[in-house]
Amino acid sequence: MDSAYVPALAALAGSTIGGLTSFATTWLTQQTQFRAKQLVHEISRREQLYRDFIEEASKLYADAYEHDEAETSKLVNLYALVSRMRVRSAPRISENADKAVRLIIDTYLAPNKTFRDVPKLLEDDAMDPLRDFSNVCREELRTLRSS
């Protein structure tokens, strides 16, 4: 082999390696950015789902204290939110959401309450049926953010 070819081949190999390295770095950077955007989007969707559930469940829970019968369509909406959580979230989330829904239904079936009953309910810690659900959601979102 002619000695003039060695530097030319070395230069060609160096250019090829440099180009491949640049390509790989760009590709990895774009993949990382894409995954980060997906994660942010997923966290946002879950936050919105949990917010919708908490708002709907809170309204129904307050209504259950004053009324004996629920509007079935509102309960169906609440169950639809729980089903969406089963698809997107950890099992603990949907289990706690189910517990909250059952508590709301039990509250509808119980005797109506008045404002005078509120101090007793506060003592029994019965006024916050969504506490466990909220805590589990916060843990899950915190875990997602740290990954």
C-alpha positions in Angstrom: 0.0 0.0 0.0 1.3 3.4 -0.9 2.3 5.6 2.1 0.2 8.5 0.7 -3.0 6.5 1.2 -2.5 6.1 5.0 -3.0 9.8 5.9 -6.0 10.0 3.5 -7.6 6.9 5.0 -7.0 8.2 8.5 -8.6 11.5 7.6 -11.5 9.8 6.1 -12.0 7.5 9.1 -11.7 10.5 11.4 -14.4 12.4 9.5 -16.7 9.3 9.5 -16.3 8.7 13.2 -16.8 12.4 13.9 -19.9 12.5 11.8 -21.3 9.4 13.4 -20.6 10.7 16.9 -22.4 14.0 16.0 -25.3 12.1 14.6 -25.6 9.8 17.7 -25.4 12.8 20.1 -28.1 14.7 18.2 -30.3 11.6 18.1 -29.9 10.9 21.8 -30.6 14.5 22.7 -33.8 14.6 20.6 -34.9 11.3 22.2 -34.4 12.6 25.7 -36.2 15.8 24.9 -39.1 13.8 23.4 -39.4 11.6 26.4 -39.3 14.6 28.7 -42.1 16.3 26.8 -44.1 13.1 26.9 -43.7 12.8 30.6 -44.7 16.4 31.2 -47.8 15.9 29.0 -48.7 12.7 30.9 -48.3 14.4 34.2 -50.5 17.3 33.0 -53.2 14.8 31.8 -53.2 13.0 35.1 -53.4 16.2 37.1 -56.4 17.3 35.1 -58.1 13.9 35.5 -57.5 13.9 39.3 -58.7 17.5 39.5 -61.9 16.7 37.6 -62.5 13.7 39.9 -62.0 15.7 43.1 -64.3 18.5 41.9 -67.1 16.1 40.8 -66.8 13.9 43.9 -66.8 17.0 46.2 -70.0 18.3 44.7 -71.7 15.0 44.9 -70.5 14.4 48.5 -71.9 17.8 49.5 -75.2 17.0 47.7 -75.3 13.6 49.4 -75.5 15.3 52.8 -78.6 17.2 51.8 -80.4 14.7 49.6 -81.6 11.1 49.7 -81.3 10.5 46.0 -78.5 11.1 43.6 -78.7 12.1 40.0 -77.6 8.9 38.2 -76.0 10.8 35.4 -73.6 12.5 37.8 -72.7 9.2 39.4 -72.1 7.7 36.0 -69.7 10.7 35.2 -67.9 10.0 38.4 -67.5 6.3 37.5 -66.3 7.3 34.1 -63.5 9.3 35.7 -62.6 6.3 37.8 -62.5 4.1 34.7 -60.1 6.6 33.1 -57.9 6.4 36.1 -57.8 2.6 35.8 -56.4 3.0 32.4 -53.8 5.7 33.2 -52.9 5.4 36.8 -51.5 3.0 39.3 -54.0 0.5 40.9 -53.8 2.4 44.3 -55.3 5.5 42.6 -58.4 3.8 41.2 -58.8 1.8 44.5 -58.9 5.0 46.5 -61.2 6.6 44.0 -63.6 3.6 44.3 -63.6 4.0 48.0 -64.5 7.6 47.7 -67.4 6.8 45.3 -68.7 4.1 47.7 -68.6 6.6 50.5 -70.6 9.1 48.5 -73.2 6.5 47.7 -73.3 5.4 51.4 -73.8 9.1 52.3 -76.7 9.3 49.9 -78.3 6.3 51.6 -77.7 7.7 55.1 -80.1 10.2 56.8 -79.7 13.7 55.6 -77.4 16.0 57.5 -77.8 19.7 58.4 -75.4 22.4 59.2 -75.8 21.7 62.9 -74.2 18.2 62.2 -71.0 19.7 60.8 -69.1 20.0 64.2 -69.7 16.3 64.9 -68.6 15.4 61.4 -65.4 17.4 61.8 -64.6 15.6 65.0 -65.1 12.2 63.2 -62.9 13.3 60.3 -65.8 12.4 58.0 -65.7 15.6 56.1 -62.7 14.7 54.0 -63.5 11.5 52.0 -60.9 12.4 49.4 -57.9 12.7 51.7 -56.5 9.2 51.0 -57.2 9.6 47.3 -55.4 13.0 47.2 -52.4 11.7 49.1 -52.0 8.7 46.8 -52.3 11.0 43.8 -49.7 13.4 45.2 -47.3 10.5 45.7 -47.7 9.2 42.2 -47.2 12.6 40.6 -44.1 13.2 42.8 -42.7 9.9 41.6 -43.4 10.7 38.0 -41.8 14.1 38.3 -38.6 12.6 39.8 -38.2 10.1 37.0 
